[in-house]
Amino acid sequence: SPYPLKVFNHREGEIMEMDLEEYLIGVVAGEMPAAFHLEALRSQAIVARTYTIQKIEAQKGEDKHPGSDICTDHTHCQAWISSAAAQENWGENAAEYMEKITTAVKSTAGLVVTHEDELIEAVYHSTCGGQTAAAHHIWSGSAPYLVTQQCTYCSHSPWYSTKKQIPFDTFRQAFSKGGTLPVMTGEGNPRIEVVEASSIGRAKTISIGGEVYTALD
């Protein structure tokens, strides 16, 4: 400490300069509801700190964020929200929530997660659906600490079990190759078949209209 950062704000298209701990207040505010228990927010702060430093160290020499270390786009790095925007969203709870998140970050200052003296790749998500997937189920690489694990902690999550309805035209545009329509069943539904499943039963590759796609795609 200090750990100065250059953060690319993808919404404003500008680079912000701030210290790591200041940045983490915005990350925790953006990644986790402030109403959560303080210990959950503290855990989030530690994981976010680990993720940030590991990602920066791993990307040194790469032009992932021109002129900056990390960005505010949650699809690429981590979500981040300014103090003013967060407090506007929180309304009458703004002062309480900001104090709570600031406490979570400051009380864990400098704490990171390591494996064999190296920072872990601290990827995280809100809901696993009862079991996490191993790293090699999702990506090409693997890690001894990113393994499949039974989990009961998110069983109350509103996203534990979800259903997605997709308009047929959207589906057709996504999966029609060469202008041909996906194969349909007798009931008029697209024929989707699991070609290969992982050891925990999740689809790895699927066939749609005779074309094979990875589940990740």
DAFEN-V41315 format. One record per run of one state. SS is the DSSP state (hx for helix, st for strand, lp for the rest). FROM is the first residue (numbers start at 1). TO is the last residue. Records with the same first field share a line. If there is no record, write none. Layout:
BEGIN
SS->FROM-TO + FROM-TO
END
This chain:
BEGIN
lp->1-3 + 10-13 + 32-37 + 59-69 + 72-82 + 107-113 + 116-117 + 120-130 + 132-134 + 139-149 + 151-167 + 176-183 + 185-189 + 191-191 + 198-202 + 209-210 + 215-217
st->4-9 + 14-19 + 70-71 + 114-115 + 118-119 + 131-131 + 150-150 + 184-184 + 190-190 + 192-197 + 203-208 + 211-214
hx->20-31 + 38-58 + 83-106 + 135-138 + 168-175
END
